[in-house]
Amino acid sequence: MAKQVQVKTLKINGVDVGGRGDQTILQVAREHDIEMPTLCHIEGLSDVGACRLCLVEVKGINKLIPSCTTLVEEGMEVTTNSERLAKYRKMVLELLFAERNHICSVCVSNGHCDLQDLARLLGVTHVRYPYRYPRLSVDASHQRFVLDQNRCILCTRCVRVCDEIEGAHTWDVMGRGIEAKVITDLNQPWGSSETCTSCGKCVQVCPTGALSEKGKSVAEMSKRRQFLPYLTTMREERE
């Protein structure tokens, strides 16, 4: 017997909307053509609230909450755009730029980067925080692909697509804070991984070009992200 899901009614930016009780604020908002910036979210993968760009205000709650991991509730009043939210979102983007070595003018992903696109959209014209300029490696040991830690924003899309869609879980995150980085297996070179299937899904979902294909520019790489919802459905049917 199919499980019944209750419909919830709420307000988003003063507009009455409805959604299923198992949907997040982000899902309901986008169903009603209300867009919010995201970097870690991608249709077909689970949400983890890593980038904090989809923060929203909810009446009665003092703190900002991530819309991608918060389920809708009856009578909820949500604000997706405000001066406070704009301030926080710009701060988050600036911190992402400052944490690694994101210099757009000399980056091979210039013009084909979700981080850069959002910065342009949200009016980030400069970074107010000192750049950390960490010493980060480039792993070119794989026969087809390259990992450049300098461009990684720790969105964990690669981790989730490898685990949830491919079922290999080659990728994971090691360390905390500024020391955190994505790794293959137990921090082995990508080329020596025994779990990697070389499917390229991690490359296709990477928003900044930190994962790329050898011999191709970021502009040339085809990011066929529409395959994710289909594969998720197929996986659920098998389960």
N, C-alpha and C positions, 0 to 999 in steps of 0.2 A: 504494500500500500504506500503510495507516494506521500511524503511528508508535506503537510500544509504549512506554507510560510505566510505569516500575517503581513498585511500591507500597512505601512506606516505613513502618516501624513505629517509634513513639516514645512518650514519656510526656509528658503535659501535666498538671501538678499531681498527679503520681503515678499517673495513670490511663493504661493502655495504650490507644493509639489508632493508627489507620492512615490514611494519605493518599497521594495520588499524588505522585510526585517533582517534578511541576511546580506543586504547590500551595504556598502560603505557610503559615506558622504560623497566621496569622490565619484563613485559609480553613478549615484543618483544625480549629482550635479551635471556630469557629462551627458547623461541621458536627456537632460533638459538644456543642452547646449550652453552650459555654464563651464567655462574653461578655467583651469588652475594650473600653474606651472608644476612640473614634476621632472625628476631625473631618474630616480630609482624605480618608479612605477613603469610597468610595461604590460599591456594586455596579454593575458595568458599565463602570467607568473604570479605567485603569491606576493603579497605586499609585506614589507618590513619597516617602512617608515624611516629609511636611512638618510634621505637627503633633506628632509624637513622643509621642503619648498611648498608643499601643499597644505601648510598650516592654515587653519581657519579659526574664527572666533565663534563660540557657541554661547548664547545668552545664559547667564547663570554660572558660567565656568570662567574663572579669572585667567587661567593659563590658555595658551594657544594649543590646539590639538591637531595631530596629523589626520587629514581627511581620508587618506588611503587605508588606514587601519582602524577607523572608528565607524562602527555600525550606526545606521540611522535609528532614531528613537522617536516615538510618538510625541508631537508637539515641539520638537526641537527647532530652535531658531538659529540659523547659521548665516554668518557673514563671510564671504570669500574674498572681498576686496575692501580694504580700509587703509588709512594712513599707517596704522600700526603694523598691519600685515606687509605692506609695501616696504617698510623699514626693515623688518626682520628678514624678508626674502632677499633684499639687496645685501644685507649683512651676511647671510648664508652663502650667497654666491661669491662675495668678496673673500670670505674665509676659504672657500674651496679653491679659488685662484691662488691664494697666498700659501696654502698648505703644501702644494707641489710645485712643479716647474711649468706652469701654464703661461707661456708667453705667446700670445696668439700670432703676433707678426712673424715669428720664425717657426711656428708649429706646422707640421705637415697636414694637420687636420683643419687648418685655417679655412673657414668657409663651409666646413662639413662637420660641425661639432655642436652637439646639443647644449653643452655648457656655454659656449660662445653665443649661440642663438638666444638662450634665455637671458644672458647678460645684456644683449642688445635690446631684447623685448622689455626688460625691466629697468632699463636706463642705467646700467652700471657702466660708467664711463672711466672710472679709475678705481684702484684698490687702496683703501685707507690703512690697511694693515701691513706690517713688514713681511716680505716674502721669507719663507723658511729656507728655501733653496736646499732641500735635503739631498744627500748623495744616494741616488736611486739607480737601480740596475736596469738593463735591457736584456731580456732573455730571448735570444734568437736561436736557441738550440733545437726547436721544432723544425721539421723539414718543410712545413707549409706556413706556419704562423709565427708572429712575434708579439711579445709582451713588453710594453714600455711602461714601467711603473711611474714614470714622470707624469704621464697623462691620466693615470687612474684616479677616479674620484670615490672609490670604494662604494659604489652604488649596489654592488653584489648581484647585478644582473647575470653576470657570467656564472657565478656560483649557483644561482637558482635555476637557470636554464639547463645547466649541466646535470643538476640533481633531479629536478622535477620533470624535465622533458626527455633528456637523453638517458637519465638513470645511471650515469657514471660517477657523479660527484667527484670529478677530478679536482675541481676548484674549491677553495675555502679561504678563510681569512685568518691570518696569524698576527698576533701582537695587539696592542691597544693604542688609542690616541694617534699621535703623530707617527708612531712606530708601526702602525697597522699596515698590512699589505696583503694582496691576494696571492695565493701560492697554489702550486699543483702538488697533489699528494702530500707527502710530509716534507714540504719545502725542497723538493727535488727539481732539477732543471726540467722544463716542459718537455723537451725532446726525449728524456729518459722515462717519462711517465708510462706505466703499464696499464693505466686505466683510461687514458685519453683515446677516444675513438676517432679523432681528427675530423669530426663532423662539421666543425666551424660554426656551430650555433652560438658559442660564446662570442665569437668575432662579430657575428651579425647583430647581436643585441647591445654591444658596447657603445655607449653614447658619445665617447670622446675620441675614439680611435686608439685607445691604449692597447687594445687587441687588434691586430691587423694581419692582413695576408701578404706574404712575401711577393715582391714583384708587382704589387698593385698599389696605387695611391688610394687614399681614403675615398676620394671622389669616385674612383672606379669600382670600389667594392660594393656589391649588391647586398643591401641589408634587407633581406626578405622577412621582415618581422611579422607579416600576416600569417606565417605558418604556426605561430604560437597558440592562438585560440583553438585551431583545428587539432593540433597535437594534444592539447590539454583535454579536449573533449574525448578523443580517442583513448587516452590514458584512463580517464574516469570510467569509460564504458568497459574497459578491460578489468578494472577493479570491481 
